[in-house]
Amino acid sequence: MGRVKEDYRSLTGAQKAAVLLLALGEDHSARIFGMMDDEEIRELSQIMAGLGTISSSLVERLFVEFADAISNTGSLVGSYDTTERLLMKTLPTDRVNQIMEEIRGPAGRTMWDKLGNVNEQVLANYLKNEYPQTVAVVLSKVKPDHAARVLALLPEGFAMEVIMRMLHMEAVQKEVLDGVERTLRTEFMSNLARTARRDAHEMMAEIFNNLDRNTEARFISALEERNRESAEKIKQLMFTFEDLARIDSQGIQTLLRSVEKDRLAMGLKGASETTKELFFGNMSERAGKMLREDMEAMGPVRLREVDEAQNEIVTLAKELAASGQIVISEGKEDDELVY
C-alpha cells in the first residue's frame, strides 16, 4: 500500500483527480469513468491503485467545495480492490481485467511480452517446479536472450530435459498454448503482481545482494539498458549511505579525494554520528574543521537534497569499487584483512 499522503502541495493534478474520484463514491465515479478514453482511465486507475491512505484533513483541503460531504468520511483508501470495483460499474469485465493486469503486473502487451519483463531469477524459480515440456513451451515463446538467462539458472539436469524437449518440439497446438498461457496468467503473473507491488525493488535488491560481484554487474548492466530508473533504485537499496562504513580507511580517503566537498557537506548533514566520524576521522584536523563550518553555514536543508547528495556519494563509491580503487567489504569472515 502506498504511503500516506499528507502534503497537499506535493500532489500532482492527476493525483488530485484520483482522490476526487475516490471521494465521490462508486456510482458517481463510474459515470465519470464512462466519459473518459482508455488512456485517461489507465492513468487514473494506476494512480488510484497506488494512493494508499489519504487523510481526511487532506481530503477537506483538496475539496473545499465538498467539505460538508467529505469531512465526515474519515480516511479513504486507494487500493486495487476499490479501483477495480469502480471500473466494474461502467466497463465490461474483459476490459477491466485488462486494465487491472496492466497496472498490477509487469509491462507488456501480451503474456509473453510480460514474461520478458520478469526477472530471470523469479521466472526460473517458478519454472523449475513445472513439467520440462511446459518450460520448453514457455522458453520457446520468450526472447532468446531472456530464455538463455532463465535456462542458465535452472538445475542442470532439469535444464537438459528442457533443452531436449525444445530440440524435438513440433508446432505447439493452439489449445496447449492457450492452456499454458492461462496457467501463467492465473498462477504466476497475478501472484507476481501482488508481490511486486508490496516492494518490488527491495525484493530484487535482496536477490542481487546474494549474487557474486560479476553476475550482479551483468544483471545491473542489462537492467540499466531496459529500465535505468529501476536499476538505480535497486542499486541504492543494495548499498546505502550508512553502508559506507564497510569501506576501510584507505578507501574512505580515496573517496574523499573524489567527492565534491559541497556534496559531502550536504550528504553528511543527514548522516548518523558514526558515519560522520568515519569521514572526519580520515581527514586532517584543518580539513575537518572547514567541513564542519561549511555544514553549519548551510543551516536547515531539505531532506530531499540530503538524499540526493548521499545517493551521489554512494554511486561514486560503487564506481570506485567497480574500478578496483576501493574495496567494499561484504561483512563476511573471508573479507577480513590479514596484516
Backbone torsions as a table, in degrees:
resi	resn	phi	psi	omega
1	MET	NA	142.5	-177.2
2	GLY	-67.4	163.1	-179.7
3	ARG	-72.6	159.6	-178.8
4	VAL	-67.5	131.7	178.3
5	LYS	-87.0	122.3	-177.0
6	GLU	-122.6	-29.3	-173.6
7	ASP	-94.5	107.5	-178.9
8	TYR	-58.9	-39.5	-175.6
9	ARG	-67.7	-22.1	-177.4
10	SER	-84.1	-10.3	-177.0
11	LEU	-74.9	138.3	174.8
12	THR	-83.0	169.9	178.2
13	GLY	-61.1	-39.5	179.8
14	ALA	-66.7	-37.8	178.1
15	GLN	-65.8	-39.5	177.8
16	LYS	-62.6	-42.0	178.6
17	ALA	-63.4	-39.1	179.8
18	ALA	-64.9	-41.8	177.9
19	VAL	-64.5	-40.2	179.1
20	LEU	-60.1	-44.7	-179.5
21	LEU	-63.2	-38.8	176.7
22	LEU	-65.3	-40.2	-176.9
23	ALA	-69.8	-30.0	-177.4
24	LEU	-72.4	-21.1	-178.9
25	GLY	95.1	166.2	-171.3
26	GLU	-64.9	-44.4	-175.4
27	ASP	-63.4	-51.7	-179.6
28	HIS	-65.0	-43.1	-179.3
29	SER	-64.4	-36.0	179.7
30	ALA	-61.1	-41.4	179.2
31	ARG	-66.4	-35.6	178.3
32	ILE	-68.4	-42.2	177.3
33	PHE	-58.8	-35.5	-178.8
34	GLY	-63.4	-19.3	-179.8
35	MET	-98.7	4.2	-179.0
36	MET	-100.8	158.7	174.4
37	ASP	-88.5	173.0	-174.1
38	ASP	-59.0	-41.8	-176.7
39	GLU	-65.2	-40.2	178.2
40	GLU	-65.1	-43.7	178.7
41	ILE	-62.0	-43.5	-178.0
42	ARG	-63.0	-44.3	-178.2
43	GLU	-65.1	-47.9	-179.2
44	LEU	-67.5	-37.6	179.5
45	SER	-62.0	-43.1	-179.2
46	GLN	-64.8	-39.1	179.3
47	ILE	-68.5	-43.7	179.8
48	MET	-60.0	-41.8	-177.5
49	ALA	-64.8	-23.3	-177.9
50	GLY	-106.0	5.5	-176.8
51	LEU	-67.1	-37.6	-175.3
52	GLY	72.9	-144.6	-176.8
53	THR	-87.5	131.8	178.7
54	ILE	-115.3	120.8	-175.6
55	SER	-67.5	150.8	-178.7
56	SER	-65.0	-31.4	179.5
57	SER	-66.8	-36.3	177.7
58	LEU	-69.6	-39.1	177.8
59	VAL	-59.1	-43.9	179.2
60	GLU	-63.7	-40.9	180.0
61	ARG	-65.1	-38.7	-177.5
62	LEU	-71.4	-39.6	-171.5
63	PHE	-121.9	68.1	-177.0
64	VAL	-57.9	-40.7	-177.2
65	GLU	-65.9	-17.8	177.6
66	PHE	-110.0	20.8	-172.2
67	ALA	-56.4	-43.3	-176.8
68	ASP	-63.1	-36.6	-177.4
69	ALA	-81.0	-29.6	-171.2
70	ILE	-96.6	-30.3	-170.8
71	SER	-62.2	-22.9	-179.5
72	ASN	-93.4	1.4	-176.3
73	THR	-84.1	-8.6	-178.0
74	GLY	70.6	-136.2	-177.7
75	SER	-94.4	153.5	173.4
76	LEU	-111.9	148.9	179.3
77	VAL	-122.1	118.0	175.5
78	GLY	-92.7	113.2	-177.7
79	SER	-139.7	175.6	176.7
80	TYR	-62.8	-39.7	-176.9
81	ASP	-65.4	-47.1	-179.1
82	THR	-65.8	-38.2	178.4
83	THR	-64.5	-43.7	-179.2
84	GLU	-64.4	-39.4	178.9
85	ARG	-63.3	-39.8	178.2
86	LEU	-62.9	-45.1	-179.1
87	LEU	-64.9	-36.8	-178.5
88	MET	-63.1	-22.5	-177.7
89	LYS	-68.3	-24.7	-173.1
90	THR	-132.6	-15.7	-175.4
91	LEU	-112.4	152.4	176.4
92	PRO	-61.1	151.2	-177.0
93	THR	-57.9	-43.3	-179.3
94	ASP	-59.7	-40.2	-178.4
95	ARG	-70.4	-38.9	178.1
96	VAL	-63.6	-44.6	179.7
97	ASN	-60.3	-38.8	-179.8
98	GLN	-66.2	-45.2	179.9
99	ILE	-63.4	-45.7	-178.4
100	MET	-65.3	-36.6	178.7
101	GLU	-65.1	-37.1	-179.1
102	GLU	-67.4	-38.2	-177.6
103	ILE	-85.7	-16.1	179.9
104	ARG	-92.8	-45.9	-169.6
105	GLY	-98.3	176.8	176.3
106	PRO	-55.8	148.6	-176.6
107	ALA	-67.3	148.9	177.8
108	GLY	153.8	144.9	-176.7
109	ARG	-79.1	-35.8	179.3
110	THR	-117.3	169.7	177.9
111	MET	-58.2	-38.1	-177.3
112	TRP	-73.4	-32.6	172.9
113	ASP	-62.6	-42.6	-179.0
114	LYS	-63.0	-41.5	178.9
115	LEU	-61.6	-31.7	178.3
116	GLY	-67.6	-17.0	178.6
117	ASN	-102.0	4.9	177.1
118	VAL	-90.8	132.7	178.9
119	ASN	-53.7	137.0	-175.3
120	GLU	-60.2	-33.9	179.4
121	GLN	-66.3	-41.7	179.0
122	VAL	-64.7	-44.7	-179.1
123	LEU	-66.6	-41.0	-179.9
124	ALA	-64.6	-39.4	179.1
125	ASN	-63.0	-32.5	177.5
126	TYR	-76.6	-47.0	-173.1
127	LEU	-69.3	-25.9	-177.0
128	LYS	-66.0	-14.4	178.0
129	ASN	-98.2	3.2	180.0
130	GLU	-98.2	170.9	176.0
131	TYR	-68.9	143.1	178.7
132	PRO	-53.7	-36.7	-180.0
133	GLN	-64.6	-39.4	178.2
134	THR	-64.6	-44.1	179.4
135	VAL	-63.2	-38.5	178.3
136	ALA	-60.7	-42.2	178.7
137	VAL	-63.0	-45.6	-178.3
138	VAL	-61.9	-49.1	-177.2
139	LEU	-67.8	-24.3	177.7
140	SER	-75.5	-16.0	-177.1
141	LYS	-98.6	-18.6	179.8
142	VAL	-93.9	171.5	-177.9
143	LYS	-64.6	145.2	-176.3
144	PRO	-55.8	-39.8	-177.9
145	ASP	-66.6	-37.9	178.9
146	HIS	-70.7	-41.3	178.2
147	ALA	-61.0	-37.9	-179.4
148	ALA	-64.6	-42.4	-179.1
149	ARG	-66.9	-38.7	178.2
150	VAL	-66.9	-45.1	-178.8
151	LEU	-58.8	-39.0	-178.4
152	ALA	-66.7	-21.0	-178.0
153	LEU	-94.7	-8.3	178.6
154	LEU	-78.9	152.3	174.9
155	PRO	-53.6	140.0	-170.0
156	GLU	-57.0	-46.7	-179.6
157	GLY	-62.2	-43.3	179.7
158	PHE	-65.6	-40.7	179.7
159	ALA	-60.7	-39.1	179.1
160	MET	-66.3	-37.6	175.3
161	GLU	-60.2	-41.8	179.2
162	VAL	-64.6	-44.1	-179.7
163	ILE	-60.2	-44.8	-179.3
164	MET	-61.5	-39.3	179.9
165	ARG	-71.6	-33.5	176.9
166	MET	-67.9	-36.4	-179.9
167	LEU	-67.3	-31.8	-176.5
168	HIS	-107.8	14.6	-176.7
169	MET	-80.4	129.8	175.3
170	GLU	-93.1	-175.1	179.7
171	ALA	-57.4	128.0	-177.9
172	VAL	-79.7	128.7	178.7
173	GLN	-63.3	145.2	-177.5
174	LYS	-59.1	-37.9	-179.6
175	GLU	-62.7	-40.8	179.4
176	VAL	-66.0	-44.9	-179.4
177	LEU	-63.1	-42.1	178.3
178	ASP	-62.8	-38.1	179.5
179	GLY	-65.3	-43.3	178.1
180	VAL	-63.1	-42.0	-179.4
181	GLU	-63.8	-41.6	178.9
182	ARG	-63.4	-41.8	179.7
183	THR	-63.0	-45.1	179.2
184	LEU	-61.9	-41.1	-177.1
185	ARG	-66.0	-43.8	-173.8
186	THR	-85.1	-38.7	-174.1
187	GLU	-93.5	-30.7	-173.8
188	PHE	-106.5	-56.3	-173.3
189	MET	-64.8	-39.4	-178.8
190	SER	-66.5	-42.0	177.3
191	ASN	-66.6	-39.9	178.4
192	LEU	-62.4	-42.0	-179.1
193	ALA	-61.7	-45.3	-179.8
194	ARG	-64.2	-40.9	178.9
195	THR	-65.8	-42.8	-176.7
196	ALA	-63.2	-37.5	-178.3
197	ARG	-70.9	-22.1	179.3
198	ARG	-68.9	-47.5	179.2
199	ASP	-174.9	71.4	-173.5
200	ALA	-62.4	-46.5	-174.6
201	HIS	-70.4	-36.2	177.1
202	GLU	-66.0	-40.7	178.2
203	MET	-59.6	-45.7	-178.4
204	MET	-69.5	-33.3	177.7
205	ALA	-63.0	-39.3	178.2
206	GLU	-64.6	-40.9	177.8
207	ILE	-63.7	-45.6	-178.4
208	PHE	-65.4	-33.1	179.7
209	ASN	-64.2	-22.5	-178.6
210	ASN	-95.9	3.1	176.0
211	LEU	-89.5	154.4	173.0
212	ASP	-69.7	162.8	-171.2
213	ARG	-59.3	-41.0	-178.4
214	ASN	-66.5	-44.3	-180.0
215	THR	-65.8	-41.6	177.3
216	GLU	-57.8	-44.7	-178.9
217	ALA	-62.5	-40.4	180.0
218	ARG	-65.2	-44.7	-178.8
219	PHE	-67.0	-43.7	179.2
220	ILE	-61.5	-41.8	178.9
221	SER	-60.9	-44.2	179.0
222	ALA	-65.0	-39.6	-180.0
223	LEU	-68.3	-35.1	178.4
224	GLU	-61.9	-36.6	178.9
225	GLU	-70.2	-32.7	-177.2
226	ARG	-89.1	-40.6	-177.4
227	ASN	-154.9	89.4	-174.8
228	ARG	-62.8	-37.6	-178.6
229	GLU	-62.0	-45.2	179.0
230	SER	-64.9	-39.3	179.5
231	ALA	-61.1	-42.4	-180.0
232	GLU	-66.0	-39.6	178.8
233	LYS	-62.6	-42.8	-179.5
234	ILE	-65.0	-42.9	179.9
235	LYS	-62.7	-38.4	178.7
236	GLN	-66.7	-37.3	179.1
237	LEU	-71.7	-30.4	-179.1
238	MET	-72.6	-30.1	-175.2
239	PHE	-145.1	109.5	-176.9
240	THR	-96.4	173.6	-180.0
241	PHE	-61.8	-38.7	179.1
242	GLU	-66.8	-21.8	179.0
243	ASP	-72.2	-7.1	176.9
244	LEU	-61.8	-17.6	176.3
245	ALA	-62.7	-16.1	178.6
246	ARG	-80.1	-0.5	178.7
247	ILE	-97.3	135.6	-179.4
248	ASP	-74.5	173.9	-175.2
249	SER	-58.6	-42.9	179.8
250	GLN	-61.6	-39.6	179.2
251	GLY	-67.2	-40.4	178.2
252	ILE	-62.6	-40.0	178.5
253	GLN	-64.5	-38.0	176.2
254	THR	-64.1	-42.4	178.5
255	LEU	-63.3	-40.1	179.8
256	LEU	-62.5	-34.7	179.7
257	ARG	-72.6	-19.0	-174.9
258	SER	-100.3	-26.5	-174.1
259	VAL	-86.3	145.4	176.6
260	GLU	-72.2	135.4	-172.8
261	LYS	-62.4	-36.2	-179.3
262	ASP	-69.8	-31.8	178.3
263	ARG	-73.9	-34.3	176.6
264	LEU	-65.6	-43.6	179.1
265	ALA	-60.5	-42.7	179.9
266	MET	-66.0	-43.6	-178.3
267	GLY	-64.8	-38.2	-178.1
268	LEU	-74.5	-16.1	178.5
269	LYS	-58.0	-34.5	-177.2
270	GLY	-107.4	14.1	-176.6
271	ALA	-89.4	161.1	175.3
272	SER	-71.1	162.0	179.3
273	GLU	-61.6	-34.6	179.4
274	THR	-62.0	-44.7	-179.6
275	THR	-69.7	-37.2	176.4
276	LYS	-59.8	-46.9	-178.7
277	GLU	-65.9	-28.3	176.6
278	LEU	-57.8	-42.2	-179.6
279	PHE	-80.1	-47.7	-178.5
280	PHE	-62.2	-32.5	-179.8
281	GLY	-70.1	-13.8	179.4
282	ASN	-111.1	18.8	177.4
283	MET	-120.6	158.6	174.4
284	SER	-68.2	160.2	-178.9
285	GLU	-59.7	-39.4	-179.1
286	ARG	-67.3	-45.5	-179.4
287	ALA	-64.2	-39.7	179.0
288	GLY	-63.8	-41.8	179.2
289	LYS	-62.4	-42.8	179.8
290	MET	-63.9	-39.6	-179.3
291	LEU	-66.8	-41.6	178.0
292	ARG	-62.3	-39.1	178.9
293	GLU	-65.1	-40.5	177.8
294	ASP	-62.2	-41.2	-179.9
295	MET	-65.7	-41.4	179.2
296	GLU	-66.3	-36.7	-178.2
297	ALA	-67.4	-22.8	179.8
298	MET	-67.3	-30.9	-174.7
299	GLY	67.9	-160.0	178.9
300	PRO	-64.1	138.3	178.5
301	VAL	-128.7	158.0	179.4
302	ARG	-73.9	141.1	179.1
303	LEU	-59.2	-36.6	179.5
304	ARG	-59.9	-39.9	-179.3
305	GLU	-68.4	-36.7	177.0
306	VAL	-64.7	-45.6	179.6
307	ASP	-59.3	-42.6	-179.3
308	GLU	-62.6	-43.0	179.7
309	ALA	-65.7	-42.6	179.5
310	GLN	-63.7	-40.3	178.9
311	ASN	-63.6	-37.7	177.9
312	GLU	-63.2	-42.0	-178.8
313	ILE	-68.4	-41.2	178.3
314	VAL	-62.6	-44.3	178.3
315	THR	-60.5	-42.2	178.2
316	LEU	-62.5	-41.8	179.5
317	ALA	-61.7	-41.4	179.8
318	LYS	-67.8	-35.7	177.4
319	GLU	-65.7	-41.7	178.1
320	LEU	-65.1	-37.4	177.9
321	ALA	-67.3	-40.0	-179.3
322	ALA	-64.8	-31.9	-179.9
323	SER	-88.3	0.4	176.7
324	GLY	83.6	9.3	-177.6
325	GLN	-81.2	-26.9	175.1
326	ILE	-135.4	164.1	179.2
327	VAL	-120.9	128.1	176.2
328	ILE	-103.1	114.4	-178.9
329	SER	-68.3	142.6	177.5
330	GLU	-88.8	-0.8	178.3
331	GLY	79.3	17.9	-179.8
332	LYS	-106.6	163.0	-176.4
333	GLU	-60.5	-37.7	-176.9
334	ASP	-76.6	0.8	174.8
335	ASP	-94.9	-6.9	-179.1
336	GLU	-69.4	145.5	-179.3
337	LEU	-89.9	142.9	177.1
338	VAL	-112.6	127.2	-178.3
339	TYR	-107.1	NA	NA
